[in-house]
Amino acid sequence: MINARISGVASYLPDDILDNEMLSKMVDTNDEWITTRVGIKERRILNKPGEGSSYLGEQAVKRLLESTGTKPEDVDLLICATSNPDYRFPSTGSVISYRCGLSGYAYDIQAACAGFLVALQDAAAYVRSGIYKKVVVVAAEKMSSMVNYQDRSTCALFGDGAAAMLVEPTEKEVGIIDGVFHVDGVGRDHLLMPAGGSVLPTTVETVRAGQNFLFQDGRTVYKHAVTDMLESTLDIAKRNNLTMESIDYLIPHQANLRIIEAVASRAGIDHDKVLVNIEKVGNTSAASIPLCIDQYRDTLKPGDRLILTAFGAGFTWGAMYVIWDL
């Protein structure tokens, strides 16, 4: 039986840092308020004129190819998860692929903050089927492009970044073992960018009304995020005969420290088993889980049993069981 293993991981964060003190000079907030509510101290911002999410993704993919010794021409497929595409079309994946010298196919997935896990599930399916042997999954998010820095309820949350993984076949019982995903359109009005799409195209009026920025109903999102990530975590564990004691690490979407702590506590997972990096990077949407994994590379060991879980707009959520093999 052919399985799909993660054979490489790399990430990229822009150099510019926007910390809480700097943010407090832009909007009515302060370090204590932000840290207490969301657990974030700073976030990275891409301040490079003329560059968008593809630039972030390009850097992550190039690092991935170099670190794994993979030739660009050997990559069969690139799947890009992003909520911040460079353009409505062409796809950001196609731009990243071109910039990295890839010759295989490429496309985008839009599943908001759950996008990376959905893309990873797709990659695993391609590899298991034998259609492709080397698939790059990249999450690239220039979140600063959709944030209103006059809205203190959201501007403190988000940062820019990208991360990429290489998925390849293996005959070992390791890698991407299982995944469960859900979507419920009830969440549409609670987490979205109202304007800029075909329902409400961008006009002078939408810009003046701030409708081209991200909108979030924080209380509703918090409630659903905790409930849904918890249930999918317990579901994936049950499906694979895992207990919270037998799991080595839970790696959740880094949306809000209180959400992460609530999910871990209700699942009965020890705090030391929960990987968190939100303090230094903020919420990087689809990029958050692979960024966290790359930053904990020295902690993870071959054979570690990981549960990854995410929640995002849509509402879209799910969990994945991975046996680490790097």
KEZAMI-489351 format. One line per 10 residues: for each residue x negated, y, z of N, C-alpha, C. Coordinates in Angstrom, 1 decimal. Each point is the difference from the previous one (the first is absolute). Layout:
! residues N
X/Y/Z/X/Y/Z/X/Y/Z | ...
This chain:
! residues 326
-0.8/-1.2/0.0/0.8/1.2/0.0/-0.9/1.2/0.0 | 0.4/1.0/-0.8/-0.8/1.3/-0.1/0.6/1.0/0.9 | -0.8/0.6/0.9/0.4/1.1/0.8/-0.6/1.2/-0.4 | 0.4/1.2/0.5/-0.6/1.3/-0.3/-0.7/0.5/1.2 | -1.3/0.2/-0.1/-0.8/0.6/1.1/-0.4/1.4/-0.3 | -0.2/0.7/1.1/-0.5/1.4/-0.1/-1.5/-0.1/0.0 | -0.7/0.3/-1.1/-1.4/-0.3/-0.1/-0.8/1.3/0.1 | 0.6/1.1/0.2/-0.7/1.3/0.2/0.9/1.1/0.5 | -0.5/1.0/0.7/0.8/1.1/0.4/-0.9/1.2/0.1 | 0.5/1.2/-0.4/-0.8/1.2/0.0/1.0/1.2/0.2
-0.5/1.1/0.4/0.9/1.1/0.3/-0.7/1.3/-0.3 | 0.8/1.1/-0.1/-0.6/1.3/-0.2/0.8/1.1/0.8 | -0.6/0.8/0.7/0.6/1.2/0.6/-0.7/1.2/-0.4 | 0.8/1.1/-0.4/-0.7/1.2/-0.4/-0.7/0.7/1.2 | -0.9/0.8/-0.3/-0.9/0.6/1.0/0.7/1.0/1.0 | 0.9/0.8/-0.6/0.6/1.1/0.8/0.9/-0.5/1.1 | -0.2/0.5/1.2/0.8/-0.4/1.2/0.9/1.1/0.4 | 1.3/-0.3/0.2/1.0/0.9/0.6/0.3/-0.5/1.3 | -0.5/0.6/1.1/0.2/-0.5/1.3/1.2/0.8/0.6 | 0.4/-0.4/1.2/1.2/0.6/0.6/-0.2/1.5/0.4
-1.2/0.4/0.3/-0.3/1.4/0.3/0.2/0.8/-1.2 | -0.5/-0.4/-1.1/0.1/0.7/-1.3/1.5/0.0/-0.4 | 0.7/-1.0/0.3/1.4/-0.1/-0.4/0.9/1.0/0.8 | -0.5/0.2/1.3/0.8/0.9/0.9/-0.1/1.4/-0.4 | -1.0/0.3/-0.9/-0.1/1.4/-0.6/0.9/0.2/-1.2 | 0.5/-1.1/-0.5/0.9/0.0/-1.2/1.5/-0.1/0.3 | 0.3/-0.6/1.2/1.4/-0.2/0.3/0.1/-0.1/1.5 | 1.2/0.2/0.6/0.2/0.0/1.4/-0.1/-1.3/0.6 | -1.2/-0.4/0.4/-0.3/-1.3/0.6/-1.3/0.0/0.7 | -0.4/-1.0/0.7/-1.2/-0.1/0.7/-0.5/-1.4/0.2
-1.2/-0.2/0.4/-0.6/-1.3/0.0/0.7/-0.9/1.0 | 0.4/0.5/1.2/0.7/-0.8/0.9/1.4/-0.5/-0.5 | 0.7/0.9/-0.7/1.3/-0.4/-0.5/-0.1/-1.1/-1.1 | -1.0/0.1/-0.9/-0.2/-0.9/-1.0/-0.5/-1.4/0.5 | -1.0/0.1/0.9/-0.6/-1.2/0.5/1.0/-0.8/0.8 | 0.8/0.7/0.8/0.9/-0.7/0.9/1.1/-0.7/-0.8 | 0.5/0.6/-1.1/1.1/-0.5/-0.8/-0.4/-1.0/-1.0 | -1.2/0.2/-0.7/-0.3/-0.9/-1.1/-1.4/-0.6/0.1 | -0.8/0.4/0.9/-1.3/-0.6/0.2/-1.1/0.4/-1.0 | 0.2/1.1/-0.7/-0.9/0.4/-1.0/-0.8/1.2/0.4
-1.3/0.0/-0.2/-0.9/1.1/0.3/-0.5/0.7/-1.3 | -0.1/-0.7/-1.0/-0.5/0.6/-1.3/0.4/-0.8/-1.2 | 0.0/0.6/-1.1/0.3/-0.7/-1.3/-0.9/0.5/-1.1 | -0.2/-0.8/-1.0/-0.9/0.4/-1.1/0.9/0.6/-1.1 | -0.6/1.1/-0.7/0.7/0.7/-1.0/-0.8/0.1/-1.3 | 0.5/-0.4/-1.1/-0.7/0.2/-1.3/0.1/1.4/-0.5 | -1.0/0.8/0.2/0.0/1.3/-0.5/-0.9/0.1/-1.3 | 0.4/-0.6/-1.0/-0.7/-0.1/-1.3/0.9/0.5/-1.1 | -0.1/1.2/-0.4/0.9/0.5/-1.1/0.1/-0.9/-1.2 | 1.2/-0.2/-0.4/0.2/-0.8/-1.3/-0.1/-1.5/0.3
-0.1/-0.4/1.2/-0.1/-1.5/0.3/1.2/-0.4/0.9 | 0.5/-1.2/-0.3/1.2/-0.5/0.8/-0.4/-1.4/0.5 | 1.1/-0.8/0.2/-0.2/-1.3/0.6/-0.9/-0.9/-0.8 | -0.1/0.2/-1.3/-0.8/-0.9/-0.8/-1.5/0.2/0.3 | -0.4/1.2/0.4/-1.4/0.2/0.4/-0.3/-0.8/1.3 | 0.9/0.0/0.9/-0.2/-0.8/1.3/-0.1/-1.4/-0.4 | 0.9/-0.5/-0.8/0.0/-1.4/-0.4/-1.2/-0.4/-0.8 | -0.4/0.9/-0.9/-1.3/-0.3/-0.7/-1.2/-0.2/0.9 | -0.1/0.8/1.0/-1.2/-0.2/0.9/0.1/-1.3/0.7 | 1.2/-0.4/0.5/0.2/-1.2/0.7/-0.3/-1.2/-0.9
0.5/0.0/-1.2/-0.1/-1.1/-0.9/-1.5/-0.2/-0.4 | -0.7/1.1/-0.3/-1.4/0.0/-0.4/-0.8/-0.6/1.2 | 0.3/0.4/1.2/-0.7/-0.6/1.1/0.3/-1.5/0.2 | 1.2/-0.4/-0.3/0.4/-1.4/0.0/-0.8/-0.8/-1.0 | 0.0/0.5/-1.2/-0.7/-0.7/-1.1/-1.5/-0.2/0.4 | -0.6/1.1/0.5/-1.4/-0.1/0.3/-0.3/-0.9/1.2 | 0.9/0.0/1.0/-0.3/-0.8/1.2/0.3/-1.5/-0.3 | 0.8/-0.3/-1.0/0.3/-1.4/-0.3/-0.8/-0.5/-1.2 | -0.7/0.9/-0.6/-0.8/-0.4/-1.2/0.9/-0.4/-1.2 | 1.1/0.7/-0.1/1.0/-0.3/-1.0/-0.2/1.0/-1.2
-0.1/-0.6/-1.2/-0.1/0.8/-1.2/1.4/0.6/-0.4 | 0.1/1.2/-0.4/1.3/0.6/-0.3/0.7/-0.8/-1.1 | -0.7/-0.6/-0.9/0.6/-0.7/-1.1/0.6/-1.4/0.5 | -0.4/-0.4/1.2/0.5/-1.3/0.5/1.3/0.2/0.8 | 0.5/1.2/0.2/1.2/0.2/0.7/1.2/-0.2/-0.9 | 0.9/-0.9/0.3/1.1/-0.3/-0.9/1.2/1.0/0.2 | 0.1/0.5/1.2/1.2/0.8/0.3/-0.3/0.9/1.2 | 0.5/1.3/-0.1/-0.1/0.9/1.1/1.5/0.4/0.4 | 0.3/-0.1/1.2/1.3/0.4/0.5/-0.2/1.2/1.0 | 0.6/1.1/-0.3/-0.1/1.2/0.8/1.2/0.3/0.8
-0.1/0.0/1.3/1.1/0.4/0.9/-0.1/1.5/0.4 | 1.0/0.8/-0.4/-0.1/1.4/0.3/1.4/0.6/0.0 | 0.2/1.0/0.9/1.2/0.9/0.0/-0.4/1.3/-0.5 | -1.3/0.2/-0.3/-0.5/1.3/-0.5/-0.7/-0.1/-1.3 | 0.7/-0.5/-1.1/-0.7/-0.2/-1.3/-0.5/1.3/-0.5 | -1.1/-0.1/-0.8/-0.5/1.3/-0.6/1.1/0.7/-0.8 | 0.8/-0.8/-0.8/1.0/0.5/-0.8/1.2/-0.9/0.0 | 1.2/0.5/-0.4/1.1/-0.9/-0.1/-0.3/-1.2/-1.0 | -0.7/0.4/-1.0/-0.6/-1.0/-0.9/-1.2/0.7/-0.7 | -1.1/-0.7/-0.3/-0.2/-1.5/0.1/-0.2/-0.4/1.4
-0.1/-1.4/0.2/-0.2/-0.5/1.3/-1.4/0.4/0.6 | 0.0/0.1/1.3/-1.3/0.3/0.6/-0.9/-1.2/-0.1 | 0.6/-1.2/0.0/-0.9/-1.2/-0.2/-0.7/0.0/-1.3 | 0.6/0.5/-1.1/-0.6/0.1/-1.3/-1.2/1.0/0.0 | 0.2/1.1/0.8/-1.1/1.0/0.1/-1.2/-0.6/0.8 | 0.3/-0.6/1.1/-1.1/-0.6/0.8/-0.7/-1.1/-0.8 | 0.8/-0.8/-0.7/-0.6/-1.1/-0.9/-1.0/0.6/-1.0 | 0.5/1.1/-0.7/-0.9/0.6/-1.0/-1.2/0.6/0.6 | 0.1/0.7/1.2/-1.1/0.6/0.6/-1.0/-1.0/0.5 | 0.4/-1.2/0.3/-0.9/-1.0/0.5/-0.5/-0.9/-1.0
0.4/0.2/-1.3/-0.5/-0.8/-1.1/0.7/-1.4/-0.1 | 1.2/-0.2/0.6/0.6/-1.3/-0.1/0.7/-0.1/-1.3 | 0.1/-1.3/-0.5/0.6/-0.2/-1.3/1.3/-0.9/0.1 | 0.3/-0.4/1.3/1.2/-0.8/0.2/1.3/0.9/0.1 | 1.1/-0.6/0.3/1.2/0.7/0.2/0.1/0.8/1.3 | 0.8/1.0/0.1/0.2/0.8/1.2/1.4/0.6/0.1 | 0.5/0.0/1.2/1.3/0.7/0.2/0.1/0.4/1.4 | 1.1/0.8/0.3/0.3/0.6/1.3/1.1/-0.8/0.7 | -0.1/0.0/1.3/1.2/-0.4/0.9/0.3/1.1/0.9 | 1.3/0.3/0.1/0.4/1.0/0.9/0.9/-0.6/1.1
-0.5/-0.3/1.1/0.7/-0.5/1.2/-0.4/0.7/1.2 | -0.3/1.3/-0.2/-0.4/0.9/1.1/-1.0/-0.6/0.9 | 0.2/0.1/1.3/-1.1/-0.4/0.9/-0.2/-1.5/0.0 | 1.0/-0.8/-0.5/-0.1/-1.4/-0.1/-0.7/-0.4/-1.3 | -0.3/0.9/-0.8/-0.5/-0.2/-1.4/-1.2/-1.0/-0.1 | -0.9/0.2/0.9/-1.2/-0.9/-0.1/0.3/-1.5/0.2 | 0.9/-0.3/1.0/0.3/-1.4/0.2/0.8/-0.5/-1.1 | 0.9/0.8/-0.6/0.8/-0.5/-1.2/-0.9/-0.3/-1.2 | -1.0/0.9/-0.2/-1.0/-0.2/-1.1/-0.8/-1.2/0.3 | -0.4/-0.2/1.2/-0.8/-1.2/0.4/0.8/-1.3/-0.2
1.2/0.0/0.3/0.9/-1.1/-0.3/0.1/-0.3/-1.5 | 0.1/1.0/-0.8/0.0/-0.1/-1.5/-1.4/-0.6/-0.4 | -1.1/0.5/0.5/-1.3/-0.5/-0.4/-0.1/-1.5/0.3 | 0.4/-0.4/1.2/-0.1/-1.4/0.4/0.8/-0.9/-0.9 | 1.2/0.5/-0.4/0.9/-0.8/-0.9/-0.7/-0.2/-1.4 | -0.6/1.1/-0.5/-0.8/-0.1/-1.3/-1.1/-1.0/0.1 | -0.7/0.1/1.1/-1.2/-0.9/0.1/0.4/-1.5/0.2 | 1.0/-0.2/0.9/0.5/-1.4/0.2/0.5/-0.6/-1.3 | 0.7/0.8/-0.8/0.5/-0.5/-1.2/-1.0/-0.3/-1.1 | -1.2/0.5/0.2/-1.0/-0.2/-1.0/-0.1/1.0/-1.1
1.0/1.0/0.0/0.0/1.0/-1.0/-1.2/0.9/0.0 | -0.4/0.4/1.2/-1.2/0.8/0.1/-1.0/-0.6/1.1 | -1.3/0.3/-0.1/-0.9/-0.6/0.9/-0.7/1.1/0.9 | 0.0/1.2/-0.5/-0.6/1.1/0.8/1.0/1.2/-0.1 | 0.6/0.3/1.2/1.0/1.1/0.0/-0.5/1.0/1.1 | 0.0/1.2/-0.4/-0.3/1.1/0.9/1.3/0.7/0.5 | 0.2/0.1/1.3/1.1/0.7/0.6/-0.6/1.2/0.6 | 0.5/1.2/-0.4/-0.5/1.2/0.6/1.2/0.9/0.4 | -0.1/0.5/1.2/1.0/1.0/0.5/-0.7/1.4/0.1 | 0.6/0.9/-0.7/-0.6/1.4/-0.1/1.0/1.0/0.3
-0.2/0.8/1.1/1.0/0.9/0.4/-0.5/1.4/0.3 | 0.3/1.0/-0.8/-0.3/1.4/0.3/1.3/0.5/0.7 | 0.1/-0.3/1.3/1.2/0.3/0.7/0.2/1.6/0.2 | -1.2/0.6/0.0/0.1/1.5/0.2/0.7/0.7/-1.2 | 0.1/-0.7/-1.1/0.7/0.6/-1.2/1.5/0.1/0.2 | 0.6/-0.7/1.0/1.4/0.0/0.2/0.4/0.5/1.4 | -1.0/0.5/0.7/0.3/0.4/1.4/0.2/1.5/0.1 | 1.0/0.5/0.7/0.3/1.4/0.3/-0.8/0.4/1.2 | -1.0/0.7/-0.1/-0.8/0.4/1.2/0.6/1.1/0.8 | 1.3/0.3/-0.2/0.8/0.9/0.9/1.0/-0.8/0.8
0.0/-1.3/-0.3/1.0/-0.9/0.7/-0.8/-0.8/1.0 | 0.0/0.4/1.3/-0.8/-0.7/1.0/0.4/-1.4/0.3 | 1.3/-0.4/-0.4/0.4/-1.3/0.3/-0.6/-1.1/-0.9 | -0.5/0.5/-1.1/-0.6/-1.0/-1.0/-1.5/0.3/-0.3 | -0.4/1.3/0.0/-1.3/0.3/-0.5/-1.2/-0.6/0.8 | 0.3/-0.3/1.3/-1.1/-0.5/0.8/-0.2/-1.5/-0.2 | 0.9/-0.6/-0.7/0.0/-1.5/-0.2/-0.9/-0.5/-1.0 | -0.2/0.7/-1.1/-0.5/-0.7/-1.2/-1.4/0.5/-0.4 | -0.7/-1.0/-0.6/-1.3/0.2/-0.5/-0.2/-0.6/-1.3 | -1.2/0.3/-0.7/-0.3/-0.6/-1.3/-1.0/-1.1/0.1
0.1/-1.0/-0.9/-1.0/-1.1/0.0/0.4/-1.0/-1.0 | -0.9/-1.0/-0.2/0.2/-1.1/-0.9/-0.8/-1.2/0.5 | 0.5/-1.2/-0.4/-0.7/-1.2/0.3/0.4/-1.1/-1.0 | -0.9/-0.9/-0.3/0.2/-1.0/-1.0/-0.4/-1.4/0.5 | 0.6/-1.0/-0.6/-0.4/-1.4/0.3/-0.1/-0.8/-1.3 | -0.8/-0.9/0.0/-0.2/-1.0/-1.1/0.7/-1.3/0.4 | 0.9/-0.5/-0.9/0.7/-1.2/0.3/-0.4/-1.1/-1.1 | -0.4/-1.1/0.5/-0.5/-1.1/-0.9/0.5/-1.4/0.4 | -0.1/-0.9/-0.9/0.5/-1.4/0.4/-0.9/-0.7/0.9 | 0.5/-0.9/0.8/-0.8/-0.9/0.8/0.8/-1.3/0.3
-0.7/-1.1/0.2/0.6/-1.2/0.3/0.1/-0.3/1.5 | -0.6/0.9/0.8/0.1/-0.1/1.4/1.3/0.6/0.6 | 0.4/-0.5/1.1/1.2/0.5/0.7/-0.3/1.3/0.7 | -0.3/1.0/-0.8/-0.3/1.4/0.6/0.6/1.0/-0.9 | -0.1/1.2/0.4/0.5/1.1/-0.8/1.4/0.5/0.3 | 0.8/0.3/-1.0/1.3/0.5/0.1/1.0/-1.2/0.1 | 0.4/-0.3/1.2/0.7/-1.2/0.2/1.5/0.1/-0.2 | 0.6/1.1/0.5/1.5/0.2/-0.1/0.3/1.5/0.1 | 1.2/0.4/-0.5/0.4/1.3/0.1/1.6/0.1/0.1 | 0.5/0.9/0.7/1.5/0.2/0.1/0.2/1.5/-0.2
0.9/0.4/-0.9/0.3/1.4/-0.3/1.5/0.2/-0.1 | 0.4/1.2/0.3/1.4/0.4/0.0/0.1/1.5/-0.4 | 1.2/0.3/-0.5/0.3/1.4/-0.4/1.5/0.2/0.3 | 0.2/1.2/0.5/1.4/0.5/0.3/0.1/1.4/-0.3 | 0.8/0.3/-1.0/0.2/1.3/-0.5/0.6/1.0/0.9 | 0.5/-0.5/1.2/0.6/0.9/1.0/-1.0/1.1/0.4 | -1.3/-0.3/-0.2/-1.0/0.9/0.5/-0.3/1.2/-1.0 | 0.6/0.0/-1.1/-0.3/1.0/-1.0/0.0/1.5/0.5 | 1.0/0.4/0.7/0.1/1.4/0.4/-0.8/0.3/1.2 | -0.6/-1.0/0.6/-0.8/0.3/1.2/-1.5/0.2/-0.2
-0.5/-0.4/-1.2/-1.4/0.1/-0.3/-0.1/0.1/-1.5 | -0.3/1.2/-0.5/0.0/0.2/-1.4/-0.6/1.3/-0.4 | -0.3/0.2/-1.3/-0.3/1.3/-0.5/1.3/0.4/-0.8 | 0.8/0.9/0.4/1.3/0.2/-0.7/-0.1/0.4/-1.4 | -1.0/0.9/-0.4/0.0/0.5/-1.3/-1.3/-0.5/-0.8 | 0.1/0.1/-1.3/-1.2/-0.4/-0.8/0.3/-1.2/-0.8 | 1.1/-0.7/0.2/0.4/-1.2/-0.7/1.1/0.4/-1.0 | 0.6/-1.1/-0.6/1.0/0.3/-1.0/1.4/0.4/0.6 | 0.2/-0.3/1.3/1.2/0.5/0.7/0.0/1.5/0.2 | -1.1/0.5/0.4/-0.2/1.4/0.3/-1.3/0.5/-0.5
-0.1/0.3/-1.3/-1.3/0.4/-0.6/-0.5/1.3/0.7 | -1.3/0.1/-0.1/-0.6/1.2/0.6/0.4/1.3/-0.7 | 0.5/1.0/0.8/0.3/1.3/-0.5/-0.6/1.0/1.0 | 0.1/1.3/-0.4/-0.4/1.0/1.0/0.8/-0.1/1.3 | 1.3/-0.3/-0.2/0.8/-0.1/1.2/-0.4/-1.2/0.9 | -0.3/-1.1/-0.5/-0.4/-1.1/0.8/-1.3/0.2/0.7 | -0.9/0.7/-0.7/-1.3/0.4/0.7/0.2/1.0/1.1 | 0.8/1.0/-0.2/0.3/0.9/1.0/0.7/-0.6/1.2 | 0.8/-1.0/-0.2/0.7/-0.7/1.1/-0.9/-1.1/0.7 | -1.2/-0.1/-0.5/-0.9/-1.0/0.6/0.4/-1.5/-0.3
0.8/-0.2/-1.1/0.5/-1.3/-0.3/-1.0/-0.9/-0.7 | -1.2/0.6/-0.4/-1.0/-0.8/-0.6/-1.1/-0.5/1.0 | 0.4/0.1/1.2/-0.9/-0.6/1.1/0.7/-1.2/0.6 | -0.8/-0.8/0.7/0.5/-1.1/0.7/1.0/0.4/1.1 | 1.1/-0.7/0.1/0.9/0.2/1.1/0.2/-1.3/0.8 | 0.0/0.1/1.3/0.1/-1.1/0.8/0.9/0.3/1.2 | 1.0/-0.9/0.2/0.8/0.0/1.2/-0.7/-0.9/1.1 | -0.8/0.7/0.8/-1.0/-0.8/0.8/0.7/-1.0/1.0 | 1.1/0.3/0.6/0.6/-0.9/0.9/0.5/-1.2/-0.7 | 0.7/0.1/-1.1/0.5/-1.1/-0.7/-1.1/-0.9/-0.5
-1.0/0.6/-0.6/-1.2/-0.7/-0.5/-0.7/-0.8/1.1 | -0.2/0.6/1.1/-0.6/-0.6/1.1/0.8/-1.3/0.5 | 1.3/0.2/0.1/0.8/-1.2/0.4/-0.1/-1.1/-0.9 | 0.2/0.3/-1.3/-0.1/-1.1/-1.0/-1.4/-0.6/-0.2 | -1.0/0.8/0.1/-1.4/-0.5/-0.1/-0.3/-1.0/1.1 | 0.3/0.4/1.2/-0.2/-0.9/1.1/0.7/-1.3/-0.1 | 1.3/0.1/-0.3/0.9/-1.2/-0.1/-0.4/-0.9/-1.2 | -0.3/0.6/-1.1/-0.2/-0.8/-1.2/-1.4/-0.6/0.0 | -1.0/0.8/0.4/-1.4/-0.6/0.0/-0.1/-1.1/1.1 | 0.8/0.2/1.1/0.0/-1.1/1.0/0.6/-1.3/-0.5
1.2/0.2/-0.6/0.7/-1.2/-0.5/-0.8/-0.7/-1.1 | -0.6/0.7/-0.9/-0.8/-0.6/-1.1/-1.2/-0.7/0.6 | -0.6/0.6/1.0/-1.2/-0.6/0.7/0.4/-1.3/0.6 | 1.1/0.0/0.7/0.5/-1.3/0.7/0.4/-1.0/-1.0 | 0.6/0.5/-1.1/0.5/-0.9/-1.1/-1.2/-0.7/-0.7 | -1.0/0.7/-0.3/-1.2/-0.6/-0.7/-0.7/-0.9/0.9 | 0.0/0.3/1.3/-0.7/-0.9/1.0/0.8/-1.3/0.1 | 1.3/0.1/0.1/0.8/-1.2/0.1/-0.1/-0.9/-1.2 | 0.1/0.6/-1.2/-0.1/-0.7/-1.3/-1.3/-0.8/-0.1 | -1.1/0.4/0.7/-1.3/-0.6/-0.1/-0.5/-0.6/1.3
1.0/-0.3/0.9/-0.3/-0.7/1.2/-1.1/0.7/0.8 | 0.1/1.3/0.1/-1.0/0.8/0.7/0.7/0.5/1.3 | -0.8/0.1/1.0/0.5/0.7/1.3/-0.8/1.3/0.1 | 0.5/0.9/0.8/-0.8/1.3/0.2/-1.4/-0.3/0.6 | -0.1/-1.1/0.7/-1.3/-0.4/0.6/-1.0/-0.5/-1.1 | 0.6/-0.7/-1.0/-0.9/-0.6/-1.0/-0.4/1.0/-1.1 | 0.7/1.2/-0.1/-0.4/1.0/-0.9/-1.3/0.7/0.5 | -0.9/0.2/-0.9/-1.2/0.7/0.4/0.1/1.5/0.0 | 0.7/0.6/-1.1/0.2/1.4/0.0/1.3/0.3/-0.7 | 0.7/1.1/0.5/1.1/0.6/-0.7/-0.6/1.3/-0.6
0.3/0.2/-1.3/-0.5/1.2/-0.7/1.2/0.7/-0.5 | 0.6/0.9/0.7/1.2/0.7/-0.4/-0.3/1.3/-0.9 | 1.0/0.4/-0.7/0.0/1.3/-0.7/-0.3/1.0/1.0 | -0.9/0.9/-0.3/-0.4/1.1/1.0/0.8/1.2/-0.2 | 1.3/-0.1/0.5/0.9/1.2/-0.2/0.0/0.9/1.2 | 0.0/-0.6/1.2/0.2/0.7/1.2/-0.4/-0.9/1.1 | -0.9/0.4/0.9/-0.5/-0.8/1.1/1.1/-0.6/0.9 | 1.1/0.8/0.2/1.1/-0.5/0.8/0.7/-1.1/-0.6 | 0.2/0.1/-1.4/0.6/-1.1/-0.7/-0.8/-1.3/0.1 | -1.3/0.1/-0.2/-0.9/-1.1/0.1/0.0/-0.7/1.4
0.0/0.9/1.0/0.0/-0.6/1.4/1.3/-0.6/0.3 | 1.1/0.5/-0.5/1.3/-0.5/0.3/0.2/-1.4/-0.7 | -0.5/-0.1/-1.3/0.1/-1.3/-0.7/-0.8/-1.1/0.8 | -1.3/0.4/0.3/-0.9/-1.0/0.7/0.6/-0.4/1.3 | 0.5/1.0/0.8/0.6/-0.3/1.3/1.2/-1.0/-0.1 | 0.9/0.3/-0.9/1.2/-0.8/-0.1/-0.3/-1.3/-0.6 | -1.0/-0.1/-0.8/-0.4/-1.3/-0.5/-0.8/-0.9/1.0 | -0.5/0.7/1.0/-0.8/-0.7/1.0/-1.4/-0.3/-0.4 | -0.5/0.9/-0.8/-1.4/-0.1/-0.5/-0.9/0.9/0.8 | -1.1/-0.6/0.5/-1.0/0.7/0.9/-0.5/1.2/-0.8
-0.2/1.1/0.7/-0.5/1.2/-0.6/-1.3/-0.2/-0.7 | -0.9/-0.8/0.6/-1.3/-0.2/-0.6/0.1/-0.7/-1.4 | 1.1/-0.6/-0.3/0.2/-0.6/-1.3/0.6/0.9/-1.1 | 0.3/1.2/0.3/0.6/0.9/-0.9/-1.1/1.0/-0.5 | -0.2/0.0/-1.3/-1.0/0.9/-0.6/0.6/1.3/-0.4 | -0.6/1.1/0.5/0.5/1.3/-0.2/-1.1/1.0/-0.4 | 0.3/0.8/-1.0/-1.0/1.0/-0.4/0.7/1.4/-0.2 | 1.2/0.1/0.4/0.8/1.2/-0.4/-0.5/1.3/0.6 | -0.8/-0.1/1.1/-0.5/1.2/0.7/-0.8/0.8/-0.9 | -0.8/-0.6/-0.9/-1.0/0.7/-0.8/0.4/0.2/-1.4
1.1/-0.7/-0.5/0.4/0.2/-1.4/1.5/0.3/-0.2 | 0.8/-0.1/1.0/1.4/0.3/-0.1/0.7/-1.0/-0.8 | 1.2/0.3/-0.5/0.8/-0.9/-0.8/-0.4/0.1/-1.4 | -0.6/-1.0/-0.6/-0.4/0.1/-1.4/0.9/-0.9/-0.9 | 1.2/-0.2/0.5/1.0/-0.7/-0.8/-0.4/-1.3/-0.4 | 0.0/-0.4/-1.3/-0.3/-1.3/-0.4/-1.4/-0.4/0.2 | -0.9/1.0/0.2/-1.4/-0.3/0.2/-0.4/-0.3/1.4 | 1.0/0.1/0.9/-0.4/-0.1/1.4/-0.5/-1.4/0.5 | 0.7/-1.0/-0.5/-0.4/-1.4/0.5/-1.4/-0.4/-0.6 | -0.2/0.2/-1.3/-1.3/-0.4/-0.5/-1.1/0.9/0.5
0.3/1.3/0.3/-1.0/0.9/0.6/-0.4/-0.6/1.4 | 1.0/-0.4/0.7/-0.2/-0.5/1.4/-0.8/-1.3/-0.1 | 0.3/-0.8/-0.9/-0.7/-1.3/-0.2/-1.5/0.3/-0.3 | -0.3/0.9/-0.9/-1.3/0.3/-0.4/-0.8/0.5/1.1 | 0.6/0.9/0.8/-0.7/0.6/1.1/-0.2/-0.9/1.2 | 0.7/-1.2/0.0/-0.2/-1.0/1.0/-0.7/-1.2/-0.5 | -0.7/0.1/-1.2/-0.7/-1.1/-0.6/-0.9/-0.8/0.9 | -0.7/0.7/0.9/-1.0/-0.6/0.9/0.7/-0.8/1.1 | 1.3/0.3/0.2/0.8/-0.6/1.1/0.5/-1.3/-0.6 | 0.5/-0.1/-1.2/0.6/-1.1/-0.6/-1.0/-1.1/-0.3
0.4/-1.3/0.2/-0.8/-1.1/-0.2/0.7/-1.0/-0.9 | -0.7/-0.8/-0.8/0.7/-1.0/-0.8/0.8/-0.9/0.8 | 1.2/-0.3/-0.4/0.9/-0.8/0.7/1.0/0.7/0.9 | -0.2/1.3/0.2/0.9/0.8/0.8/1.4/0.0/-0.6 | 1.0/-0.2/0.8/1.4/0.1/-0.4/0.5/1.3/0.2 | 0.4/0.7/-1.1/0.5/1.4/0.0/1.5/0.0/-0.4 | 0.7/0.9/0.7/1.3/0.4/-0.5/0.0/1.5/-0.3 | 0.3/0.3/-1.2/0.1/1.4/-0.5/1.5/0.3/-0.1 | 0.3/1.2/0.4/1.4/0.4/-0.1/0.1/1.5/-0.3 | 1.0/0.3/-0.8/0.2/1.4/-0.4/1.5/0.4/-0.2
0.2/1.3/0.1/1.4/0.5/-0.2/-0.2/1.3/-0.7 | 0.9/0.3/-1.0/0.0/1.2/-0.7/1.3/0.4/-0.6 | 0.0/1.1/-0.7/1.2/0.5/-0.6/0.7/-1.0/-0.9 | 1.3/0.1/-0.1/0.8/-1.0/-0.8/1.3/-0.4/0.7 | 0.0/-0.4/1.2/-1.1/-0.5/0.8/-0.6/-1.3/-0.5 | -1.3/-0.1/0.0/-0.7/-1.2/-0.5/-0.9/-0.4/1.2 | 0.0/-1.3/0.3/-0.8/-0.5/1.0/-0.3/-1.5/-0.1 | -1.0/-0.5/0.7/-0.4/-1.4/-0.1/-1.2/-0.3/0.8 | -0.4/-1.3/-0.1/-1.2/-0.4/0.7/-0.7/-1.1/-0.8 | -1.3/-0.2/0.2/-0.8/-1.0/-0.7/-0.9/-0.7/0.9
-0.2/-1.3/-0.2/-0.9/-0.8/0.7/-1.2/-0.3/-0.8 | -1.2/0.4/0.5/-1.3/-0.2/-0.7/-1.0/-0.7/0.9 | -0.6/-1.0/-0.6/-1.2/-0.6/0.7/-1.2/0.6/-0.6 | -0.8/0.8/0.8/-1.1/0.7/-0.5/-1.1/-0.9/-0.4 | -0.7/0.4/-1.1/-1.0/-0.9/-0.6/-1.2/0.9/-0.5 | -0.4/1.0/0.7/-1.1/0.8/-0.4/-1.1/0.0/1.1
